[in-house]
């Protein structure tokens, strides 16, 4: 049974930082493509960042230069380091594996 548990969300001021974590179980972590998505109130879920099995990364234009996705296969964990946060980064952030499985989400709120 695949399980993804996110943590690290919270309330920060504009310009602040947060690091999200997602711990996976029930699948072979190192063999899978991982991603972070977010969903703002009243908007569709959107891809924020992804990391392939070999560590190649990609980012949405809106977060390039501010967010960094990384993975530690030995810990079955994928991270999202978010710096210089803006109010438009507010939303629920979801971990995704292989475009198939989802975590429960962690709330991020950025105050102006």
C-alpha positions as CSV (number, residue, x, y, z in Angstrom):
1,X,0.0,0.0,0.0
2,X,1.5,3.3,-1.1
3,X,1.6,6.0,1.5
4,X,2.9,9.5,1.3
5,X,3.1,11.8,4.3
6,X,3.9,15.5,3.8
7,X,5.0,17.9,6.5
8,X,6.6,21.3,7.0
9,X,3.8,23.6,6.0
10,X,2.9,26.7,8.0
11,X,2.3,30.4,8.0
12,X,5.2,32.7,7.1
13,X,5.6,36.3,6.1
14,X,6.6,37.4,2.6
15,X,10.2,36.7,2.0
16,X,10.3,33.9,4.5
17,X,11.3,30.3,3.9
18,X,9.8,26.8,4.5
19,X,11.0,23.3,3.8
20,X,8.5,20.7,2.9
21,X,9.1,17.0,3.4
22,X,7.4,14.0,1.9
23,X,8.1,10.5,3.2
24,X,7.0,7.6,1.0
25,X,6.4,3.9,1.7
26,X,4.9,0.9,0.0
27,X,6.8,1.3,-3.3
28,X,10.4,1.4,-4.5
29,X,11.2,5.0,-3.9
30,X,14.4,5.3,-5.9
31,X,12.8,4.0,-9.1
32,X,10.1,6.7,-9.3
33,X,9.7,10.2,-10.6
34,X,8.6,12.5,-7.8
35,X,6.9,15.9,-7.9
36,X,5.3,18.6,-5.8
37,X,2.1,20.2,-6.8
38,X,0.1,23.0,-5.2
39,X,-3.5,24.1,-5.2
40,X,-4.5,27.6,-4.3
41,X,-8.0,28.4,-3.2
42,X,-10.4,28.5,-6.2
43,X,-7.7,27.3,-8.6
44,X,-6.7,24.1,-10.3
45,X,-3.8,22.0,-8.9
46,X,-0.6,22.9,-10.7
47,X,2.9,21.4,-11.0
48,X,5.5,23.2,-8.9
49,X,8.6,21.1,-9.3
50,X,9.7,17.6,-10.2
51,X,12.7,15.3,-9.9
52,X,13.5,12.3,-12.0
53,X,15.1,9.0,-10.9
54,X,18.5,10.3,-11.9
55,X,18.1,13.6,-10.1
56,X,17.2,15.8,-13.0
57,X,14.9,18.6,-11.9
58,X,12.3,21.0,-13.5
59,X,10.4,23.9,-12.1
60,X,7.4,26.0,-12.9
61,X,8.5,29.4,-14.1
62,X,6.8,31.1,-11.1
63,X,9.2,29.4,-8.7
64,X,12.4,29.2,-10.6
65,X,15.3,30.5,-8.6
66,X,13.3,30.4,-5.3
67,X,12.4,26.7,-4.8
68,X,14.6,23.7,-4.9
69,X,13.4,20.1,-5.1
70,X,15.7,17.3,-3.9
71,X,15.4,13.7,-2.9
72,X,17.2,11.4,-0.5
73,X,16.5,7.8,-1.6
74,X,18.0,6.3,1.5
75,X,15.4,8.1,3.5
76,X,12.5,7.6,1.1
77,X,12.1,11.4,1.3
78,X,11.6,14.2,-1.2
79,X,12.0,17.8,-0.1
80,X,10.9,21.2,-1.4
81,X,13.0,24.1,-0.1
82,X,11.0,27.3,-0.6
83,X,12.8,30.6,-0.2
84,X,11.7,34.2,-0.8
85,X,8.0,33.2,-0.4
86,X,5.3,35.3,-1.9
87,X,1.6,35.6,-1.1
88,X,0.8,33.9,-4.4
89,X,2.7,30.8,-3.2
90,X,-0.2,30.2,-0.7
91,X,-2.0,26.9,-1.1
92,X,-2.0,23.3,-0.2
93,X,1.1,21.5,-1.4
94,X,0.9,17.9,-2.4
95,X,3.6,15.2,-3.0
96,X,3.1,13.0,-6.0
97,X,4.8,9.8,-7.1
98,X,4.8,8.6,-10.7
99,X,1.9,10.8,-11.6
100,X,-0.2,8.3,-9.8
101,X,-0.2,8.5,-6.0
102,X,-0.8,11.6,-3.8
103,X,-0.2,12.6,-0.3
104,X,-2.8,14.3,1.9
105,X,-1.3,17.7,1.4
106,X,0.3,20.3,3.7
107,X,-0.9,23.9,4.0
108,X,1.3,26.8,3.2
109,X,0.2,30.4,3.9
110,X,2.3,33.5,3.1
111,X,1.1,36.8,4.6
112,X,1.9,40.1,2.9
